[in-house]
Amino acid sequence: MAGNVMLREDRPERLLERLVEIGDRFRLQSLAPQIQACRQGLRDDGVIDIAVLGRFKAGKSSFLNCLTGRDVLPVGAVPVTSVITVLGFGEREQARVRFEDGGERIVPVTELPNFVTEEENPENRKGVALVTVDLPSLRRYPNTRFLDTPGLGSAFRHNTQVTMDWLPRAAAALVAISADQPVSEQDIDLLSDLARHTPRIVILLTKVDLLSESDLAAVTRHVRATLGKKLGTAFPLFHFSCRSGVDHWRGEIAERLLAPLASRREEETKAILSHKMRTLIREQRQYLRIAWKASTSHDSLRESLRGRILNERVQLENVLEEVSLVAGKCREDVRVRIEGRILRHEGTLLRKTRELLAGEMSSWRGNLWRLTRRYERWAQDHYTREMADLSASEAEGFQEMLQDVRGRMERLVEGFQGRLADNVRTVLGIEFERSRVSLDVSLPPMPDTSCGRVFDSHFDIVWFLIPTALFGPLIRRHFLHHVGFETEKNLFRLSAAWRESTGSEIARLAGQAKKTIRSELSTLEDLLGRQAAESPGISEVISELTGYLEVPP
């Protein structure tokens, strides 16, 4: 028995080993993610990690560029891929690209967009796992790394997972919220998720230059009030603009946030780990209190509760069927919405394509074969670029669709958990609250684009019989007519690819929901099956866990 293992700075490894033993002994399978987070939190390489997160276009990359004094990170209308970018001090300016196959390549910082933007590296086809940027301009923060990512629950599942790997070590999480779009449901969800990983969360209210002084004060009050109401926490809040007063905002953040974190690196690291460990301990104790109450209850009372839980088991198939039905309804709804959003661009894209093609063809010379090949190359490049741009422009809307689906799946899980909690409260008189359910969501990859043959037959092989000087205008009109077919085809392909991929993503979300439901029910069923002979041992472990919590963090 490890009852003398305390939550102290020299014993976190032993304590975690003990908590793992407790989890294994009582088969607390639903707490496996918390165990893993604590394991990651034990790693300390002497560097403070600060994660910068936020919605797409919230201004986080612009903030980091201003902080470094360099336009290092790409900004604009194109979102980053599923690639994490870490900025830190280095004597020599360079970017180290680590690939998923274990290889590494050092490149100039100016080549960074080639690896971290969707435009240059669509769907991360280059297999980049992580990019680390060394910058001499971060000399004032020698032991600090800044993690740039779309964040938890973001557009890319891989990105979310890598972020989860880093967050357990983060000394702080800066959540960028745009002053022109303050506090969305996504922001609330993100902050709720983050609270499970780090106690040091700071709000970065960006784009404050867009507001007058009085409007900024009103927006600040709104943000504080909304977060306080929704999350019950008063997060530190900093203003920032990359367009005006940069030195002022940067200096304030450096003085009030970054410098204190750097000076208290060891204390902050311990505080993060303590936060995670104490959260795990509280949840373990909550489960074991249920097991103890059940084991010490009269057989009739214990059987009553087991009967209620077994009733949930009987209803489980209905619950899982409800998840499947909701997923099916979501797939159909998303399919219709995606098709409408993609195909609405047909007229505009066709006009633009014909205008560009007409301008390009004015300088084309050569025989029919050369003209045809040149047109096909131009069309291939054009549609690849246009489909990528269109996909990027609609990506945020598709992400919101999937976030809506995620919310529905999470509410189904939480509703099931709520019924279990009500049963526990009614029969045993124990308050049973679980951490907020968080399912991860990703966006599908870009589909392929193509340009088919211009002529239905190998007509262009007889180019030497076709006098282009005479038939040139007719050939060009044919090309202009052909892009109508290509425009429609590529839009339908893009729409179909998004529909298929989002359908798969919705099915995966439903699978996550079902797995969580089964895990929760199995954990409680096992705890409620504990016999009276086990109650002393359970009580002893509960006291042990309580002792850990009573030790000052």
TORMI-46885 format. One record per residue (C-alpha): residue in one letter; x, y, z. Coordinates in pm, whole numbers, padded with zeros to 5 digits, always signed. Example, Ala and Ser with C-alpha at 12.3 -4.5 7.8 and 13.67 -1.06 7.14 Angstrom:
2
A+01230-00450+00780
S+01367-00106+00714
***
This chain:
553
M+00000+00000+00000
A+00133+00343-00089
G-00064+00560+00154
N+00240+00768+00243
V+00295+00881-00116
M+00212+01250-00115
L+00145+01506-00384
R+00485+01668-00346
E+00744+01800-00583
D+00978+01503-00525
R+00713+01233-00556
P+00492+01292-00863
E+00618+00982-01046
R+00543+00754-00750
L+00206+00914-00698
L+00109+00862-01061
E+00221+00500-01040
R-00009+00461-00742
L-00302+00624-00923
V-00245+00392-01218
E-00256+00097-00977
I-00584+00222-00834
G-00730+00270-01181
D-00626-00081-01283
R-00750-00237-00960
F-01097-00090-00991
R-01103-00096-01372
L-01166+00277-01410
Q-01131+00258-01785
S-01314+00586-01851
L-01029+00775-01676
A-00760+00649-01915
P-00728+00990-02093
Q-00658+01166-01762
I-00389+00911-01678
Q-00218+00972-02011
A-00231+01351-01964
C-00054+01317-01627
R+00214+01096-01780
Q+00284+01358-02041
G+00286+01629-01776
L+00574+01458-01597
R+00807+01535-01887
D+01011+01848-01824
D+01299+01958-02047
G+01359+02292-01877
V+01160+02493-02129
I+00830+02678-02081
D+00574+02592-02348
I+00304+02847-02424
A+00025+02731-02654
V-00150+02996-02863
L-00494+02881-02975
G-00810+03024-03120
R-01056+03015-03403
F-00937+03048-03762
K-00851+03412-03837
A-00871+03509-03469
G-00527+03673-03502
K-00304+03425-03321
S-00047+03391-03601
S-00039+03771-03639
F+00019+03798-03263
L+00315+03560-03279
N+00459+03743-03578
C+00442+04068-03383
L+00594+03903-03078
T+00890+03776-03278
G+00924+04096-03480
R+00918+03889-03800
D+00649+03779-04045
V+00739+03418-03983
L+00396+03251-03978
P+00169+03266-04282
V-00148+03469-04228
G-00447+03541-04447
A-00741+03357-04591
V-00576+03014-04623
P-00577+02800-04306
V-00276+02604-04187
T-00258+02232-04244
S-00240+01964-03976
V+00112+02079-03890
I+00216+02219-03555
T+00462+02509-03564
V+00681+02579-03261
L+00871+02907-03228
G+01169+02940-02994
F+01501+03114-02946
G+01795+03006-03158
E+02126+03169-03240
R+02072+03096-03609
E+01746+03165-03789
Q+01619+02843-03941
A+01323+02607-03957
R+01355+02237-03880
V+01093+02026-04053
R+01030+01686-03896
F+00848+01435-04113
E+00614+01158-04008
D+00862+00896-04133
G+01121+01023-03882
G+01327+01225-04128
E+01426+01587-04065
R+01520+01874-04293
I+01653+02221-04217
V+01516+02495-04442
P+01519+02876-04449
V+01235+03039-04257
T+01114+03193-04582
E+01024+02841-04702
L+00795+02778-04407
P+00472+02825-04612
N+00579+02534-04832
F+00521+02301-04537
V+00255+02459-04316
T-00009+02607-04546
E-00294+02423-04709
E-00216+02602-05034
E+00140+02469-05062
N+00094+02145-04870
P-00269+02036-04928
E-00394+01778-04676
N-00033+01757-04554
R+00069+01538-04847
K+00433+01604-04766
G+00392+01415-04439
V+00513+01691-04205
A+00480+01603-03837
L+00619+01918-03673
V+00801+02237-03768
T+01034+02405-03517
V+01150+02758-03593
D+01464+02901-03429
L+01468+03282-03412
P+01740+03511-03271
S+01468+03774-03217
L+01328+03562-02932
R+01650+03604-02734
R+01462+03774-02450
Y+01270+03448-02404
P+01554+03192-02411
N+01364+02916-02227
T+01023+02973-02383
R+00857+02803-02678
F+00542+02927-02850
L+00312+02669-03004
D+00100+02787-03298
T-00200+02564-03368
P-00567+02590-03464
G-00629+02431-03125
L-00846+02164-02971
G-01154+02072-03163
S-01004+02239-03466
A-01039+02171-03833
F-00782+01891-03833
R-00788+01583-03613
H-00413+01527-03636
N-00356+01884-03529
T-00586+01834-03232
Q-00397+01522-03126
V-00055+01686-03147
T-00189+01980-02949
M-00314+01739-02684
D+00038+01596-02665
W+00181+01941-02595
L-00082+02090-02367
P+00002+01879-02061
R+00338+02060-02050
A+00209+02407-02132
A+00282+02670-01870
A+00005+02879-02022
A-00255+02868-02295
L-00328+03193-02476
V-00670+03184-02636
A-00707+03443-02911
I-01058+03589-02938
S-01121+03845-03208
A-01271+04173-03087
D-01498+04183-03391
Q-01644+03837-03316
P-01623+03800-02939
V-01700+03473-02758
S-01857+03208-02980
E-01970+02862-02868
Q-01644+02733-03017
D-01452+02962-02783
I-01651+02835-02485
D-01591+02473-02585
L-01221+02538-02638
L-01182+02700-02295
S-01375+02416-02130
D-01142+02164-02290
L-00832+02360-02196
A-00935+02384-01830
R-00887+02008-01809
H-00523+02040-01913
T-00385+02359-01766
P-00491+02599-01490
R-00305+02888-01658
I-00539+03019-01927
V-00517+03374-02061
I-00753+03549-02300
L-00591+03747-02582
L-00849+03991-02721
T-00713+04063-03069
K-00788+04319-03341
V-00869+04585-03081
D-00775+04854-03334
L-01110+04791-03503
L-01295+04939-03205
S-01318+05281-03049
E-01208+05317-02689
S-01566+05305-02560
D-01657+05008-02781
L-01347+04822-02669
A-01443+04876-02307
A-01793+04743-02380
V-01660+04437-02566
T-01415+04366-02284
R-01698+04376-02029
H-01904+04148-02252
V-01622+03895-02285
R-01556+03891-01911
A-01925+03862-01825
T-01993+03587-02080
L-01697+03375-01977
G-01777+03426-01611
K-02138+03318-01667
K-02060+03022-01891
L-01747+02892-01720
G-01755+03048-01373
T-01396+03168-01407
A-01238+03511-01439
F-00956+03457-01688
P-00677+03716-01718
L-00738+03923-02031
F-00493+04116-02250
H-00563+04343-02546
F-00363+04320-02866
S-00345+04470-03214
C-00085+04403-03482
R-00175+04729-03662
S-00152+04999-03398
G+00024+05032-03065
V+00216+04709-03124
D+00507+04803-02899
H+00266+04896-02617
W+00064+04574-02633
R+00373+04359-02681
G+00550+04523-02389
E+00250+04481-02160
I+00216+04111-02242
A+00590+04055-02203
E+00601+04232-01867
R+00279+04105-01712
L+00263+03753-01853
L+00576+03617-02018
A+00842+03749-01782
P+00666+03624-01465
L+00614+03282-01626
A+00981+03260-01721
S+01097+03361-01373
R+00876+03095-01215
R+00936+02817-01463
E+00975+02535-01212
E+00684+02655-01000
E+00459+02687-01304
T+00552+02341-01429
K+00471+02192-01090
A+00142+02382-01077
I+00036+02241-01415
L+00116+01885-01311
S-00052+01935-00974
H-00366+02058-01147
K-00383+01746-01363
M-00307+01507-01081
R-00564+01659-00848
T-00829+01644-01120
L-00753+01274-01169
I-00760+01209-00794
R-01097+01379-00750
E-01251+01177-01030
Q-01108+00850-00897
R-01242+00928-00550
Q-01584+01008-00692
Y-01603+00669-00861
L-01483+00484-00553
R-01739+00653-00332
I-02004+00496-00553
A-01836+00156-00520
W-01811+00191-00142
K-02172+00300-00098
A-02291+00013-00312
S-02075-00240-00128
T-02199-00125+00214
S-02566-00106+00119
H-02819-00375+00194
D-02851-00629-00078
S-03193-00496-00172
L-03066-00140-00211
R-02761-00253-00405
E-02977-00465-00631
S-03210-00171-00677
L-02928+00043-00806
R-02789-00240-01016
G-03139-00284-01152
R-03149+00080-01253
I-02808+00051-01414
L-02905-00274-01581
N-03209-00095-01709
E-02970+00149-01874
R-02792-00155-02014
V-03122-00278-02151
Q-03178+00067-02298
L-02822+00085-02428
E-02913-00048-02770
N-03184+00216-02795
V-02934+00486-02701
L-02681+00360-02954
E-02955+00343-03216
E-03045+00704-03136
V-02681+00801-03193
S-02691+00626-03531
L-03018+00792-03629
V-02893+01137-03533
A-02571+01073-03726
G-02773+00971-04031
K-02988+01282-04011
C-02675+01497-03973
R-02512+01335-04277
E-02815+01409-04493
D-02841+01766-04367
V-02470+01832-04417
R-02481+01672-04764
V-02750+01914-04880
R-02579+02214-04725
I-02238+02130-04873
E-02380+02080-05220
G-02558+02415-05201
R-02250+02600-05079
I-02020+02454-05345
L-02247+02470-05649
R-02353+02828-05583
H-02009+02932-05712
E-02062+02784-06059
G-02170+03102-06238
T-01901+03322-06084
L-01627+03064-06141
L-01730+03006-06504
R-01726+03379-06583
K-01387+03421-06416
T-01245+03116-06597
R-01357+03232-06939
E-01222+03583-06881
L-00882+03448-06772
L-00871+03194-07053
A-00958+03453-07315
G-00674+03671-07193
E-00429+03379-07187
M-00519+03255-07535
S-00449+03595-07692
S-00076+03518-07669
W-00090+03148-07759
R+00071+03042-08086
G+00131+02709-08254
N-00048+02421-08418
L-00360+02248-08292
W-00170+01988-08091
R+00034+02253-07908
L-00271+02471-07845
T-00462+02176-07704
R-00179+02067-07473
R-00131+02425-07356
Y-00500+02462-07284
E-00507+02134-07088
R-00207+02238-06877
W-00359+02579-06815
A-00695+02427-06720
Q-00533+02172-06487
D-00338+02442-06302
H-00634+02678-06299
Y-00885+02433-06156
T-00638+02295-05902
R-00582+02647-05776
E-00947+02751-05790
M-01073+02436-05615
A-00813+02481-05342
D-00912+02845-05293
L-01282+02762-05298
S-01234+02476-05054
A-01035+02702-04821
S-01296+02978-04841
E-01574+02735-04749
A-01372+02534-04497
E-01476+02741-04197
G-01842+02690-04285
F-01790+02314-04319
Q-01603+02315-03990
E-01899+02482-03824
M-02126+02211-03965
L-01908+01942-03814
Q-01885+02133-03488
D-02265+02135-03478
V-02264+01759-03528
R-02003+01723-03257
G-02223+01924-03023
R-02520+01698-03092
M-02313+01385-03030
E-02174+01529-02708
R-02522+01620-02586
L-02637+01264-02648
V-02347+01130-02441
E-02400+01387-02167
G-02770+01306-02160
F-02688+00940-02105
Q-02434+01030-01835
G-02696+01252-01675
R-02940+00963-01647
L-02671+00750-01486
A-02590+01034-01245
D-02959+01072-01157
N-02981+00702-01077
V-02675+00721-00853
R-02813+01030-00676
T-03159+00881-00628
V-03052+00542-00495
L-02722+00618-00319
G-02753+00989-00245
I-02413+01056-00405
E-02347+01347-00638
F-02178+01210-00945
E-02041+01460-01193
R-01822+01367-01485
S-01591+01592-01683
R-01744+01751-01988
V-01746+01518-02286
S-01514+01630-02563
L-01512+01455-02900
D-01248+01557-03153
V-01343+01662-03503
S-01147+01706-03825
L-01196+01839-04174
P-01162+01608-04476
P-00873+01642-04724
M-00888+01829-05052
P-01016+01619-05344
D-00820+01574-05666
T-00888+01811-05954
S-00846+01731-06320
C-00902+01847-06674
G-01024+01583-06919
R-00952+01558-07291
V-01066+01856-07490
F-01186+01656-07791
D-01397+01341-07789
S-01160+01176-08037
H-00791+01204-08119
F-00881+01490-08345
D-00573+01688-08255
I-00335+01424-08392
V-00421+01548-08740
W-00299+01894-08645
F-00099+01919-08969
L-00427+01914-09164
I-00582+02194-08956
P-00477+02545-09063
T-00484+02726-08727
A-00457+03060-08900
L-00801+02985-09044
F-00956+02777-08768
G-00786+02942-08468
P-01095+03144-08362
L-01310+02830-08383
I-01061+02632-08172
R-01052+02905-07909
R-01433+02917-07897
H-01427+02542-07842
F-01188+02587-07547
L-01412+02857-07400
H-01710+02625-07438
H-01520+02332-07288
V-01446+02512-06961
G-01820+02513-06893
F-01811+02135-06869
E-01485+02138-06669
T-01619+02396-06424
E-01933+02195-06356
K-01740+01868-06333
N-01482+01995-06085
L-01743+02163-05865
F-01942+01839-05851
R-01624+01647-05770
L-01538+01892-05494
S-01890+01872-05356
A-01891+01491-05370
A-01551+01469-05199
W-01663+01698-04917
R-01989+01505-04879
E-01811+01173-04862
S-01542+01293-04624
T-01776+01476-04389
G-02002+01170-04392
S-01707+00957-04279
E-01621+01216-04014
I-01977+01214-03881
A-01966+00834-03864
R-01638+00857-03671
L-01790+01107-03427
A-02083+00872-03374
G-01833+00592-03306
Q-01658+00805-03045
A-01991+00880-02877
K-02086+00512-02866
K-01746+00414-02725
T-01774+00676-02450
I-02125+00561-02358
R-02019+00197-02337
S-01709+00282-02133
E-01905+00493-01883
L-02169+00227-01832
S-01917-00057-01801
T-01714+00136-01543
L-02019+00204-01325
E-02151-00149-01361
D-01822-00290-01240
L-01810-00054-00941
L-02166-00139-00842
G-02083-00507-00843
R-01841-00471-00551
Q-01932-00691-00258
A-01951-00608+00114
A-01620-00783+00178
E-01448-00527-00044
S-01579-00219+00138
P-01286-00187+00386
G-01036-00185+00101
I-01240+00065-00094
S-01273+00290+00211
E-00899+00276+00266
V-00827+00387-00090
I-01082+00670-00063
S-00904+00795+00250
E-00573+00768+00069
L-00701+00979-00221
T-00851+01233+00018
G-00513+01261+00188
Y-00348+01349-00141
L-00601+01625-00201
E-00549+01770+00146
V-00179+01823+00078
P-00123+02182-00045
P-00042+02181-00419
***
